[in-house]
């Protein structure tokens, strides 16, 4: 039996789909408020995107001239200094450039000594006290993190990304979790670092507190554990592991994601699931979220935003904040049940966005691509590395490791993703249509992540004739340069989802009232080049 996307009553934000015009996997996206420009990066290309008031997208190629061929292209913009960084993995290090004018690029040393060799990530934000500025006067920190298959290391730049200090281990050494013989017993794989308003850098780890295994140098030295954080409160001099919510699980697949609000509320999203053993994959996973007010020392509002909606497997969790009490969490999901790392898996995948307007107490979720399936079949996340006991039987790798998410100055959420289907996904017997068209969904109508713009986003031409996306109010529970031009357009407002937590009528009415009032590759995988 083929599982399709879940449906239910409509209500919630709506999204529009845009084709950015080139192909690739694991896209990055960031927003520069000083130039009202959105950057979209994948492969060797960096596109600058802008939208007019009617939702028409214009794009131009602003790629750095030296961009090498690589599978890891990371882009991030410091919202305070408005400097944008793009990083291209080069194994022992990375090539990096930065721009202050959204057009021209300057080169960086790319990394710090010892930060190797794969799955690099960049984090930017303010310095932590007592530092107030770096040696060149740049008002901020730039973190470069990478994993070496047993551990992860991060190095910091205090001169705006021009040079980096030597890397420091972020887990699996005694100093990272005092009293733990393994220093956290963490998977080497990590998500993207996010820096909070006080300068604390947060790096999400896929799993800590796991059981030691014999799979050395495969990213699975520790089996299981729970999604966690490692943080630095001294500008990268040292890192401390803080375990994630009790009772949560690490399926050893997608990286988790963290975001921090302007008042310090921390939002954490991950793929929660368990494998029966280190050699056998599980058959279900869930998109879960939790919040913390103390930097991950304790957690609350633990919420499953997918299983109650009839969705049984998820990948690519991505989190972003706007106002301190507002956050958006994107993921791809399917009602299909089974090991989604195996060729035999049959599931229809769509892109979903869950949003909270009350600091994680409740969430409203929409299918952002109801008429545009993003994948059919398995999603290759594991692979096979030397020494691993795990055999990955999914042959389709075109989406690679992650999606990305950002928010613009008005609170519109934008999600970068790979459409792995194309036209062939409309055929009943066409599984694994192996295309890799890059797209972005953008909030078109409804409440965004900045309350000051609620009235603007809930009215106007983009809301004319729009049927709001399907939603469910999900209750939380407490717990421990080139140039060019073009345009893109699309359509989509969510398919419906079920409801948990508060009664459905209460959640929908409350939302409507608000609206109208306002070699190492993936986890045990060798790099595919």
N, C-alpha and C positions, 0 to 999 in steps of 0.2 A: 504494500500500500504506500503510495506517495504522499508525504506530508506536505501541506501547503501552509501559507502564512495564516496566523490566527486572525479572526475578525470579531467585532462586537460593536457596541454603540459608539457613534462619533462624538467627540468633544476634545479639544486640546489644541496646541499649536499646530500649524501646518508648515510644510517645507517644500521648497522647489529644488529640482535637480538640474544641475548644469554640467555639461561636458566641457572639460578644460582643453581638449584637443590633442592630447598625446597619450601614450601608453606607458605602463609601468606598474610597479607594486610598491607597497609601504610608503604612501605619500606623506609629506609633511605640510602643515599649514600654519601660518601665523599672521597676526594683524598688527600693522603699524598705525597707531592713532594720529601721529603727527602728519602723515601724508594720506590718511584714509585709504590705505592700500592693504590688500590681502596678498600674501605671498604663498604660492603653491609650488612645492618642490618634489621631484622624483627623478631618479636616474641622473642624467646630466643637465636637466632643465629646471630653471626657476622662472615661473610665470608671475606677473603682477596682475591682480584682478581688481576691478572696480565695478560697482553697481550704481545705476541711476535710480531715481525715485520710483520708476516703474518696474524695477527688477531686471532690467537688461544688463547683462554682464559684458564688459570690455576687458580685453586681455592684451598683454604685451610681454614679450620674452626679454627678461632682464638677467639671464644666466651669466654667472662669472665666466670669463674667457677660458679658465683653466680646468673647468669641471671634468674630472676623470670618470670613466665608466665604473660604477660601483652599485651595489645593491642597497647600501645604507646611505641615504641622503637625509640629513636632519636640518630643519630650519626653525628658528625661534627668534622672537623679537622682545627686547626688554621694553616693557610698557612705560618705564620711567625715563630712560635715556633715549628711547626710540632707535636704538642700534639693532640691526637685524644680522643674525649670524647664520651661515649655511656651512655644513660640514659634510665632507665626503670621506667615507671610510677607506683607509689604505693600510689595513692590517696593523702593523706596528705603530701606526699613528693615523692621522687623518689630515686631509687638506681642508683648510678652513678659510673663508673670506667673510668680511663684514661690510655693511653699508650704513651710512647715516642719512643718505638722501633718496633711498629706494631706487637707485639707478646704478651708481658706480660702486665698485668693490675694491677693498684693500685686503691684502693677504695677511694671514696669521701664521704662527708657527704650528698651529693645529692641535697640539696636545701637550701633555706633560710627560716627562720621562717615567716609564713604568706603567702608563695607562694603555694597556693592550689586551687583546688583539682584535676584538670583535664587538659588534652590537653597541657602537658608541652612542652617546646621548649628550645633549647640551642643556644646561639650566642657567637661567639668568635672573638677576634681581638685586636687591639692596645688600650692602655689607652688613654684617652683624656687629653690634657694639662690642668692643670700643672703637673699632675701625670706622672712620667716616669717609675716607677717600683713599684710593690707591696711590702709588708713587708718582703716577703721571696726572693725578687729579680726576681720573675717571670715577664717577660716583656709582659703583656697583661691582658685583662679582660675576664671573663667568665660570661655570663648572663644566669640565669635560670628564665623562665617565665611560669606562669600557670594561668588558669582562674577559677573563683568560681561561674560562672553562672550569676553574675551581673557585674563583673569587672574582670580585669586582674591585676596581680602583677608580678614584676620582682625583683629578688635579684641578687647581683653581687658578684663574687669571685675575690679577688685581689692576691690570692696565687696559681693560676694555677688550680682552681677547687677543691682544697682540702676542703675548708670551704666557706660558703656563709654568707653574711650579711643579716639582716632582709629585707623582701620584701617591695617594694614601689608601690602604685597604679599607673597604667599607663594611666588610663582614668576614666571618670565619677566622679571625684572630682573637686571642684572649681579650684584647683591649676593646673589641667591638661589642661584646656582651659579657660583662664581668661575671665570673662564676660559672659560665658555661664552658665546658672543656673544648668545644668546637667553635667558640666565639660566635654562636648564633646558629650554626648548622644550617646555612642558607644555600639555596640554589644560586649559582653564579649569575643567572639571568636577572636583569633589572629592567624597569620601565624608564621613563624620562623624568629627570629631576625637576622639581618645582621649588622656587624660593619664596618663602613667606614674607609678609610685610616687615617682620623684625629681622630679616636676614637669615633665618634658619632655612637650610637647604634640606629638602626631603627627597630621598631616592626610594621608589617603591621596589621591593624585592618580591620575586614570584613566590618564594616559600622559605620560611625559616622554622627552626625547631623540628627538622626532619630527622629520619633515621639514617645513620651512615650506611653506605653501600660499597660494593667493590668496584663500582663503575667510575674509576678515576679518570679525569680529563674528559668527561662527557657532559658536564653540566648537571649530572645527577648523582653526585657524591652523597647527597642527602635526599632520601626518598620521602615524599609527603611534606608535612609541615603546613604552616598557614601563611597566607599573604601578609607581608610585614613591611616595615620601613627601616631604613637606616638614615640617621640625621646628623648634621653637623651644626653646632651652635657657636663655632669659633672659626668660621670662614675656611673650612676644609682642613684644618690642622688635625682633627680627629673625627671619627664617626662612631655613632652608637646605634646598635640594633634595637628596635622597639617592635615587639611582636604584635601582629594584627589581632583582630577580634577573636576571642576564644570560640571554639566550635566551628571555625571556618576551615576551608581545605584548599590545597594547591593541586590542581590536576596536571601540572607540568606542561602547560600549553601556552596560552597567551600571557603576555606581561600585564601586570596591574598598572593602574594609573592613579595619580594623586593630583589634587589642586588645592590651593589655599586662598580663602577669601581675604578681602582687604582688612578685616578685623581679626584674622587669624584662624577662623573656622576651617578645619581641614576635612576635605571630602576624599574618600578613598573608594575606588571601584575596581572590581576584579572578576575573573572567571572562577567560580567556585565549583569544585568537583573532585572526585576521588578516583584513582585507578586501583583495581583490585590488587595489583602487585606492580613491581617496577618493570615487568615485562608485558603486562596486559593492560590495555586501555579501558577506561570507564565508558559507560554508555550514556551518561547525562552530565550536563554542567549547567550552571545558573549564573546570571549577571547579578552580582550583589554589591551593595553600597553600605558604607558606614561613615560616621562623622566623629571628629575628635576636637575638643576645645583645649587640649593640653599637648599638642604636638605628637599625638599617637601614643601617649602613655596610657590613656584609657579611651574606650570607644563607646558610642551610643548609636541609636537609630539604625541598627543592623536590619537591612531590608533586602529581600529577594524581589527584584523588579522584572523577572522573566518567567519563572516557573508558574506563578499564579495566572499568567497570561497565556498558558498553553504552549510555551516555548521550552524546549528541553535540551538544547545545546547552543552554546554561545562562543564567540571569539571576538578579539580585538576591542577590549574595553578602553574607553578614553574619557577623561573627566576634565571639565573646565568650570571656572566660577566667574561671576560678574559682581553683583552686590554680595555682601557677606552671607546673606541668607538664601542666595540663589545659586544653583549649580545645574549643569547639564552633563549627562552621562550617555555616551553613544556606544553601541555594540552591534555586531551582526548576530542574528539568531534564527533558529529554525524549530518547528515543532517536531522534527525528526528525532527518533530515539535510536541510539546505537553508537558505536565507536566512530566518531567523525574523523578519525585519522586512518580509516580503512577505505579502500576503493569501493567496497560493497555498500557503504553508507548512502542512504537515500534521504535527503533533506533539502528543502527549498529555503534559501537564506535571504532575508531582507535586512535592511539597516534600520535600527530602532534608536530613538532618542528619548531618554527619561529626564524629566526636569523637576527640581524641587524649588518651591517658593517660600519654604518655611524651615530652612536650615536642616533639611533631611528628615523631618518628621513624616512627611508624605511625599510621594512622587507621582507624577503624571507622565505616561509613556505613550509615544506614537510610533507607528510604522512610518518612517520617513520616505520609504521607497515602495509604496503599495503596488505600483504598476511597473516596477523595475527590479526584478529579481537580481540580486548581486552575486549569487552562486547557487549551483545545484550539485549536490554530492558532497564528497569529503573536502576538508580544508587542511592542507599539508602544513603542520606546525612542528613536527618532531624530527623526522629524518633519521639518519643513522651515522653516528660518529665512531671512530675506532674505540673499541672497548665497551661499547654499550650493548646491553642485553636486549634492548628494545628494538624491534623491527617495525619500521614505519611502512605501511602498505598503501598509503595515499600517493598517487603519482602526480598530483597537480599542485604546483608550487607558485602559481603566477600571482597570488595575492601577497606572498611573502609574509612579513612578521607583524605588521601593525597598520592601523589607520591613524588619523590625527584629528584634533578638534581645537577650535579657537572661538573667540567672541569679539565682535566689533564694538565701537564706542557707543552704539545705541542698544546693545544687548542682543543683537542677532547672533544666534549660534550657527557656526559653519563647521561641517564635518567633511574631511577629505577621505575618499575611499576608492578602492579598486572595484570596478564592475567586471567580474570574472565570467559573465554570462554572454552578453550580446544577444543578437537575434536568435541564436540557436537555442537559448534557454526556453523559448516559447514552444519548442517541440517536446512532446511528452516523453520521448525516449532519448532525448539529448542530455546526457549527464556529462559534466566536466567539459563545458564548451570552451575552456581554455583561452579566453580572451582576457585582456588586461587593460581595459579602457579606464582612464582616470577621470573621476567625477567629484563634484562637491555638492552637498545639500546645504541649503541656506534657509533659515527661518524666514518665512514669507508673511505670516500673519499670526498674531497671538502674543501672549506674554513672553518676553525675552528675559535676559538676566540682569537688566538694569531697570529698576522700577520707574525712574525718571522718564523713561521713554514708553511706558505702557500704552498711553493714549495714542502715540504715534504708530506703534507697531500693530495695534489692534484695530486700526482704521486705515483709510486710504485705498489707493488703487489695487494694492496687492491683496487686500482682503475682499475685494468685490467679487462676489460669486464663489468664494472659497468655502468649501465644506470642511470644517475643522477636523483635524486628525483624530483617530480613535484614541481613547485614553483610558487609563484606570488610575484611581487614586490609591496609592500603595502606602499602607500604614507602616511606620517604623516600630521597632521594639528595642528597648535598651539592652546593652551588652558591654561586660567589663570594658656688457649689455648690448644685446641686439634689440631690435624693435619690431613691432608688428601690431596688428590690431585684429579684433574679431569679436564675436558676440556669441553667447550661449543662452539657451533657454531650455526649460523643461517644465514638468508639472509634477505635482504629487502632494497629497495630503493624506495623513496616516490612515491605515486600516485600523479597525478597532481592537481593543484589548479588554481583557477581563478586569475585575476589580477585587482588591483585598483591602483590609483595614477598615476605614470609615465606610458607611453605607454608600453605594454607588450614587444615589440621587444627591446626597449631601456633597460628595466630592465634585460632581458635575455642576451642580447649582453654584457652589462656591467659586469654581473656575469661571463660569459664565458671568457671575457678578463682578469678578475682578476684571474680566475682559471688557465688559461693557462700561464699567465705571472708569477704565484706563487702556676557519676550518673547523671553524666552529661556527656553526650556524645555529639554527633554531634548536635550541635546548638539547639535543644530543645530535645535532645535525652537522654535517660537513657543509662548508660554504659552497653554494652552487654558482659557478662563474662561467 
